[in-house]
Amino acid sequence: MPRKIAVTSALPYANGPIHIGHLVEYLQTDIWVRFQKTCGNQCLYFCADDTHGTPVMISARKAGISPEELIGRMHAEHKADFDNFGIEFDNYYSTHSEENRCFSELIFNRLNSGGSIVTRDVEQTYCEKCRMSLPDRYVRGTCPRCKAENQYGDSCEVCSATYRPTELINPYCSTCGEAPTSQTSKHYFFKLADFEGKLRALIAGGYTQQSVANKLDEWFQTGLKDWDISRDGPYFGFKIPGEENKFFYVWLDAPIGYMASAKNYCDRHGLSFDEVWNGADWELYHFIGKDIMYFHSLFFPAMLMGSGYRPAKKLFVHGFLTVNGEKMSKSRGTFIKASTYGKHLNPEYLRYYYASKLTDGIGDIDLGIDDFTGKVNSDLVGKYANLASRSGPMLRRKLDGRIGRLDEQGAELIGKLSAAKDAIMQDYEELKYASAVRTISALADEANRYVEQNQPWAMIKEDAEKTRAVLTAVINAVRILTIYLKPILPAYAAKVEKFLNVGELKFADVETVLEDHEINEFERLFERIDRKQVDTMIEESKETAEGQAEQSAGEQSAAEFKPECTIDDFAKIDLRIAKVAEAEAVEGADKLLSLKLDVGGVRRSVLAGIAKAYKPEELVGKTVVFLANLKPRKMKFGTSEGMILAAGQGGKDIFMLTADDGARPGDEIH
């Protein structure tokens, strides 16, 4: 009997673009959902933008628009990126919705009635310069537990400790850098410890992976603390019932957004939300990254249990993405936005590569650029596409486009491929995608060896019908391999289905043999990756980082300040007066101008991201402040031999730092 399954992924925050690190989770989830659907199960995939909190409010204020307009723009951008990568949500919604407001208030009121909500005065951080109480993530400092520096105000990325911002050592405001003051305010708290017994039972029952359970046990040992679920205004979010200037902390209503997305879908499709979320006939699964497992393994299930809702059957936790063995880096061009990748490479290449790396564990996966290029070219082009291209065109040109019947040798090949079905299905079910890909790849090797042994291109000259039997086996091999790959490569599978002249392939079709059947014209399935495509993508990502470096210090600090530097570090900087000798637009780059600078008789070429704010002819003759000893960097549009200093919000709102009329090119600035 088909299963009924509801699935969620963690909600992307509506304050920035989707990048290839984010895509690990959404592709892992999408592959699992597509697998379930290919098995004939009813599987609904729910997600939404996480829209509330101070960062969204501040970003909207800086852009001169409302938070609602900002999150609307980001929702469209996120959805476009997900669509491009074939991530097929049944509903992609928003936490800023009436459904989410209703669920948040309902759960809060039920927890409050049950005695699990308390209020007490707390000392909180307040920035006099910014005139606002500071959210946890807008306070940075030294972790009170492991002493790691530059950590957020609510949790440590090094030791995973959680704490209050007031517990930080040497705290500072990440917006302006000032040391915050203290302020007393009434806050609402959720008594997490009330649910320790139920949470322990949930974890012991296999709620998540054993490695995650081990980490949770550490938190149980240190004791579960009350969770602060309120924030003072100004704040973009839902007001707490009965309050005028107190709001639900974003981490309360964000996971409730899963429920809101499901409710919205159910109402539009005639389903009962209570049955989907709480019914015995439905299975519920969450996919998240290991950085947010504290919230999803403790807070959220406790909130659900305390308000009459069931937690998920299973919480799947995954690791992070590294590129070439290191953290993603803007300076190296490996912090790649999904939209940037999509301009240069087929999204299915990344789907396949991630699948070849993903397991059921929480270890990080690495995107090795050379390995990525080699695997795509050898597997997708050299194995799967090659198998189809060696059979389809020959059948159409030489044998009227019709396959015949399997002979004994062909039946043996197809039997081997079919026999792997159960193992591959089990690997998909258990999130062991890398194992599934290895098995499928080995089967493709087997099928390609069969082609090499029979050499249909030579056989056709002597025995057309025997060739037809050989190609019948090859076509059936293509069909079976496509079924196995369909959760990973949906666009590829759709092309093969059209080429084979069959309906939507499912796992139930593996044992069916396609015989006495006419196929359609063959369409190229994949193109080889040229390393230049990858290099261009990386260079474009570096260019984006360059443009961001020339934006204002205020914009940089809206995210976070970088670690402190010493006077010795600052002494390394060589600032000089430079005169703009030439300026011109850069063809193909709408943000860059190419400048030729006179630095006291020395000429330097600089690519500056100021084209939105200045016309080239306005700059010639101006004296500017120039960072002279910045290491030259080769970019897509040329080499930049330094940087001019500018400030502003970005776009048209950028202002160059200029010098007095008496300053001479080459003068050093002290």
N, C-alpha and C positions, 0 to 999 in steps of 0.2 A: 504494500500500500504506500503511495507517495507520502513523503514527509511534508509537514508545514513548518517553515523556518522563517524567522525574522532576524535580520543581521544589521548591525550598526558599525560605523567607523567613527573614530574620534573626529570632533568638529574642527575644521580649519578656522583659524582666527581671521576675522574680517578686517585686518589691519596690515595686510601685506600679500604678496603674490604666492602662488603655489610654486614650489621648487622641486627638484628631483629627489630631495630627501623626503619631503612629504609623500611623494608618490609611492614610496615603498609600501606604506600602509594601505593606500587605496587600491593599489594593484594587487597586493596580497589578498585583500578582501574581495575585490571584484573577481579574481580568478576562482576563489572558493564559491562565491555566489553563482558564477556561470557554470561551475562544475555541478553544483546542485541542480540547476535548471536543466543541464544537459543529461542529468540522470532522471529527469522527469519529475523532480520534486518542486513544490511551490515554495519559492524562496524570495522574500521581499527585502530589499536593501534600502535602509533609511540613513540619511545624513542631513546636515544643515551647516550653515555658517554660524560660528560662534561670534556674536555681534556686540556683546555688552562689555563695559569696563572703561577705565580711564584712558587707555591708549587710543581707543576709537574716538572718544570724546576729544582728546587733545589733537589727534590727527585731523579730525573734521574742523576743529576750530582754526588750526593753522591753514587749512585749505580754503577757509571762508565759506564752508557749506555746513549743512546740518548733518548730524550723525546718521540720520535716516538716508540721506542722499549718498553719503560715503559707503554705507554698508550695501546699498543698492548697486552701486558701481562694482564693488568688490564681489558681490554675489554673481553678477554677470561674468566677470573675469574668471572667477573660480570655476563656474559651470562650463565656460568655454574650454578651459584647460582640461577639465575632467572629460568632457565630451571628446576632445581631440585624442586623449589616451584611451578611449574606449571604456571608460569607467561608467557603468550603466546603473545609476541609482534608480530605484523605483520612485523615490521622492527625495529631492534635494531642496531643503527648506531653510528657514531662518529661525534663530532663537528669539528674534524680536518679532514675536507673533502672538496673537491673542490666545492660541492654544497653549503656548508656553507660559504665558502669564497665568492662565487659569490653573495649569498643573502646578506651577511653582507655589501659588497661593494655597492650593488645595493640600499639597504635601506639607507645606509649612504649618498650616492650621491644624492638620491631623497630628503632626509631631508635637505641636504646642499643646494641643488638648491631651496628648498622652504623657505630658510632663517631660518631653525630651528637648524642649527649648527653654533656655534661661536667659536672663539679661543681667548684666553687671557693668559697672563703670570700668573702663579700661584706659590705660595710658597709651596713646597712639602717636605716631610720628606726624609732625605737621611742618610744612615748609613755609616760612614767613615770606620768602621771596615769591613763591608760586601761589601763595594764599590758598592753600588747600591741604587737607589731610592727604597723606601719601599712601596709595595702595602698596601692597606688599612688593610688587614687582617694580615699583618706582623708588624703592629704597635699596641701596647696595651697601655691602660692607663685608666684614670678616665673619665667617661661620663661627658661632659660639661653640660648636662641637669639635670640628676637625681643624679649625683655624685657617681654612682655605679663604683666600682673599677674593674680593669682587664677586660676592655671591648675592643672590636675590634675597629680599626681605622675608620670604616665606619658606624657602627650601634651599638646600645646598645641592648643587649639581655634582659635587665631588663625593660626598658621603651619604647623600639622600636624606639628611636630617631635615625635619620640619620644625619651625619655631615662629615666634612673632618678630616683627621688625625691630621692636624695642630691645630684643635680645642680641641683635647684631653688635659686633665690636666695630668701633669707628664707622658708624653709618653715615651715608651721605645721600642727598637727593639725586637721582639719576637724571633728572631734567635740567637742573641748574648747577649741581655740584656742591651746593651749600649743605652744611650740617643741619639736619632737621632739629626742631624743638619738640617738646612733648606737649600733649593736650589730652585732657580727660573727656571721655564721651561714653554714653551708654551704647553698648553693643549687644547683639543677639548671638547666642551660642547654641550649637547643636551638641548634645551630650553623647558623643560617640561611644564612650565607655559603657553606656547602657546596653549596647548591642555586641559586646565582646564575645559572649557565649555563642550567639547566633553566627557571628562572623567566623569564629574559630571552626564551627561545625560546617559552615559553607566552604571554607578553604580546605578542610580535611576531606570534604566530599568530592574533591577534584575540580573545584571552580576554576583553577588556573594551573599553569605549569609548575612543576615541583621547584624549579629555581626561584620562581616568583613567590611560592609558598614559603620557601626558606627565608626570603627577605622579609615577608610579612611577619614571620615568627619573631624576627628581631624587633619589629615595631611593637608587637604584642608584649615582648619581654620588657621593653622600656616603658610601656603603659600608654594606653590610648587617651589622648587629650581632647578636651572640648574644642570644637571647631568654630571659629568666628565666621558667621555667615552674613554679617551686615557691613555696610560701608556708608560713611557719611557723604552727603552731597558737597560739591557738584559731582554727579556720577551719571553715566548713561546706563540705564537698566530699569528694572521693575521696582517700584516702591514697595516696602514692606507694609502689609495691611495695618491701617491705623496710624501710620507714620507719615510725616510730611517731608522730611529731609534725610530719611534713611532708606537704603536700597539693599536688595539682595546682592550679596557678593556674586560675581560672575560665575564662580565655580559651583554655586548652588544651582543656578538655572541652566548652565551649559549642558550638563548631562541629561537634564530633564528635557532638553531639546530633542533627544532621541524619541521620547514619548510624543512630543508635539508633532514631530515629522510623521510618525506613525499614525497619530490621530488625524492629521490633515489628509493623509493618503486614504485611510479607512473611510472617512466621511465622504470623500469624493468617489470612492469605488464600491460603496455599499457593503463594507465589511464592519464588523464589530471590533472596536479598539480593545475592549475588555477581553475578548476572546484571543486576539492576536498577542496582546501583551501578557495577559494573565491566564489564558486558557490552557487546559491540560493537553490539548491537541497541538499546540504550537511550541516550537523550540526557539529560544532566544539566545543570541550570541553577540558579544562585543569584541571588536578588534581595536587595540590601542598600542601606543608606543610605551616603552618601559619608563619614560620620563614622567608619565602621569598615572602610574599604576597605584599609587597611594590613594588617589581620589576614586579610582574605579574599583579598587578591590576592597576599600574600607568605607569611605564616606558615602558613595552613591548606593551601594547595596544596603547599607544601614538605613539610609533615608527611605529607600523603597520598602524595606521590611517594616519600618516604623510607621508607614503610611498605608499599608494594605496592598502593596504591589510586590510582585516577586522579582528577585534579581535574575540576571541572566543564568542560563544553564552552564555557560562557559565563558571565561574571559581569556581571549588569545592575546598574548603580549609579544611584541617583536622588538628588535634592536634598531640601532641607527644606521645611517649610510655613511661610509667613508669613501673618498675618491683617491685612488692611487695610494691607499693605505693611510691617508691623513684626513682630518676633518675638512669639510667643504670650505673653500677659501675664495673670497672675492678677489684677492690680489693675484691668485694663481689661475683664476678663471674657472674654478671648479664649483663655485656656488652658482649653479645653472638653473634659471627659471624654467618652468615647464613650457612657457610660451617661447622662450629662446630655443630650447631643444626642438620644439615642434617646427621651427622655421628651417631647420637644417637636416633633421633625421626623422625617419619613420618611427612613430611612437611604438609600433609593435616590436621594434628592436629592443627597446628598453623593457617592455613587458616580458619578452623572452629571457633577457639577461637576468633580470631580477628573479624570475622564476627559477632559473638555473642555480641561483645562490640561496634561495629562501628555504629554511627548515622550520621545524616546530619549536625551535629554541629562541632565546632572546639575545643571542649574540649579534653583534653588528655584521653587516654585509659590506663588502668592498666592491666599488665600481672601478676596476682597473681599465684605463682607457685602451691600452693595447689589447688586453684580454677581451674587452667588449667588442672591439673591431674584429678581432680574430674569430670569436665565437659566432658572431652574426654572419660573417662571410663563410665560415666553414659549415655551420649548422643550417641556418635558414636558407642560404643561397646554395651551398655545396651539397646539402643532403636533401632537404624537403622540397625546395623549389626545383632542384635538379632532377629529382625523381619524376616529378610531374612533367617537366619540360622534355624529358627523354621518351615519354610515352604518348602524351596527348597530341602534339603536332604530327608525329609519325602516323598515328591512327587516323587523323583527319586527312592527311595528304595521301597515304598509301592504302588505307583499309576502310575507306568510306565512313570513318568516324564511328565505327561499331566495334565493341568488344565482343568476344565470343564466350567460350566456356573454359574453366580451369582444367589444365591437365594435372597429372599426378605431382609433378615437381612444383607447379604453381600452387596446388592445394596444400602442399607441405609448407611452403612459405607463408601462406595466409593463415594456416593453422598456428604457426609459431607466433605471428603477430597477434592473433586473437587470444591466444593463451595468456598473454600478459595483461589482459583487461583487468582482472580482479586486483592484481598487485598495484597497477597504476591508479585504479579507483581508490584503493585504500590509502595510497600516498597522498592523493588530493584531499581526501577526507581528513587526514591527520596533518595537513599543512606541510607535508614533506615534498614540496614541489621540486627541489633539487634532485631528489631520488627519482621522481616521476620523469623529469627531463632526461636524466641519464639513461633510464630504461627506454624511453622513446627514441633517443638518439642512437642507442645500440640497435634497435629494431630498424631504424632507417639505414644504418650501415648494412644490416642483413639484406634489406631490399635492394640497396645499390649494388651489393656483391652479386645478387641474383641477376641484375641487369648486365653487369660486366661478364659474368659467366656465359650468358646466353647471346650477348651482342646482337640485339634485334636489328640494328642498322646494317649488319652483314647478313643476317638470316633472311631479311625481307627479300633479298635478291634471289633466293633459292626456294623458300617455302613460306608463302604468305600466310597460310592458315596456322602454321606452327608459330609464326611471329605473332599472329593475333592472340593465340593462347598465352604466349609470354607477356604480351602487353596487357592482357586481361588480368593477369596476376599483379602486374605493376600498378594498374589502375586501382585494383582492390587494396593494394598496399597503401597507396596514396590516400584512399578513402579512410582506412582504419587509422593511419597515422594522424590524419586530419581530425578525426573524432577525439583522439587522445590529446591533441594540441589545442582543440577548440576553446577550452576555458582560458588558455594563455593568449592565443592568437585569433580572436574573433573575426577580424577583417580578412585575414588569410583564409580562414575557414569558409567565409562567405564567398570568396572568389573561387575556391575549390568546389564548393557546392554548385555554383553556377556552371563551372567548367565540366563537372561530372554529370550535370543535368539531373540532379537529385534534390529532394527537399532538405529541410533542416536536419542535419545529422545529429544523432544522440548516441549515448553509450549503448542503448538497447540495439543499435544497428550494427554493432561490431561483428557479431556472428553471421549477419546476413551477407551473402555473396552476391555481388553485382555481375550479372551475366546477360548476354544477348541484349545489349543496351547501347543506345547511341549517345555519344558525348557531344558537348558543344566545343566551339573554338577555344583554344588555349589562350589564356591571358597571363602575361608575366606576373609572377607572384612577389618576388623580391628583387631589389637591386643591391649590388655589392656596395659596401661603405668605402668611399674614398677617404683616406686619412685626412685629406684637406678639409673635408666637411666637418670633421671633429675639431680640427685645429681652428677653423673659422668660428665655430660655435664657442670655443673656449676664449678666443680673442674677443669676441663680442661680449662675453660675460666679463672679461677684464675691462672692456670699455665702459660697461655699466658701473663697475666699481670705481673707475676713474671719475666718472661724472658725479657719483655720490661723494667722492672725496672733496670735490670742489663746492659742495653745498655748504650751507651755513653750519657753524658749530652748534647753533640752537637746534637744527634739525637732527644732527648726529646725537645730541644729548637727549632728544625726545625718546630715543630708544634706550640708550644707556651711555654712560661715560666709559672711556677706555681706562685701563689700569693706570695708576699714577706713574708719572715719570719723575726723574730727579733733575737737578740743575745740570748735572753732567750729560744726561741724555739731551737736554735742550741745547746745550753748548755745541752739539754736533751739527745743528741746523745752520746752514749758510744762507742767510737772506740777503738779497742784493737788489739794488735799483736796476731796472731794465727799461729800455725804451722800445716801444712797438715799432719796428721798421716796416714790416709788411703784415697784412692780415687778409685772409681769404676764407670763403666757405669751403667745407669739405664735402665733396660729392658723395652722396649716399649716406651721410650722417647729419641728421637734422639738428643735433645738439652741439656739434663740434665746430670750432674755428681753428684754422691753422695759422699760428703766429710765428713770425721771425723776430727774435728779440736781439737788440744790441745791448750786451752786458759789458760795457766798457771796452769796446773794440772786439769782443768775442761774440760770435753769432750763435744763438741757440734756437732750435725749432721746438715749439710746444703745441700740443693739441689740447685745447681748453673747452670744457663743456659749457660755454656761455653764449651759444649762437641764438638762443631764444631771447636773450637780454640785450645783445649788442650787434649792430651791423659792422661788418669788417671795416668800412671806411671811417667809422667813428673812432676806431682804436688807433689808427696810424698816428704816431707822434706822441701818444700818451706814455707817461712814465708809470710803471707798475711795480709791485713788490713780487720778487721772483725767488722761488726756492731753488737755489742753484746746484746743490749737491744731492738732489734726488736722483736715484739710479735711473738711467734711461730705460724706457720700456717700449718694446715693440708691440704695437697695436694693429688692429685690422686695417686702419687707414694711414699707418706710418709709424714712425718712432717719435715719442715725446721725450725731450731731453730736460725735463724739469716740470715745474708747476707754477702758475701764477696764483696769487692768493685772492680769494673772493669769498663773499658771504651772502647769505640770503636764503629764501625758502625754496629756491629751485625755479626752473622755467624762466619766465620773464623777471622774476623777483631774485636777481643775482646782481651784486654790486662788487666790482673790482676794487681792491685796495690800491689807491694811487698815491704818488709821492708829491711833495711840494715842488714848485717850479724850479727851485734852486738845486734840487737833487740831481746828481750826475749819474749816468749809466755806469754800473760797476761798483758804485759806492756800497759799502757793507752796512747793514742795518744792525745796530746793537740793542 
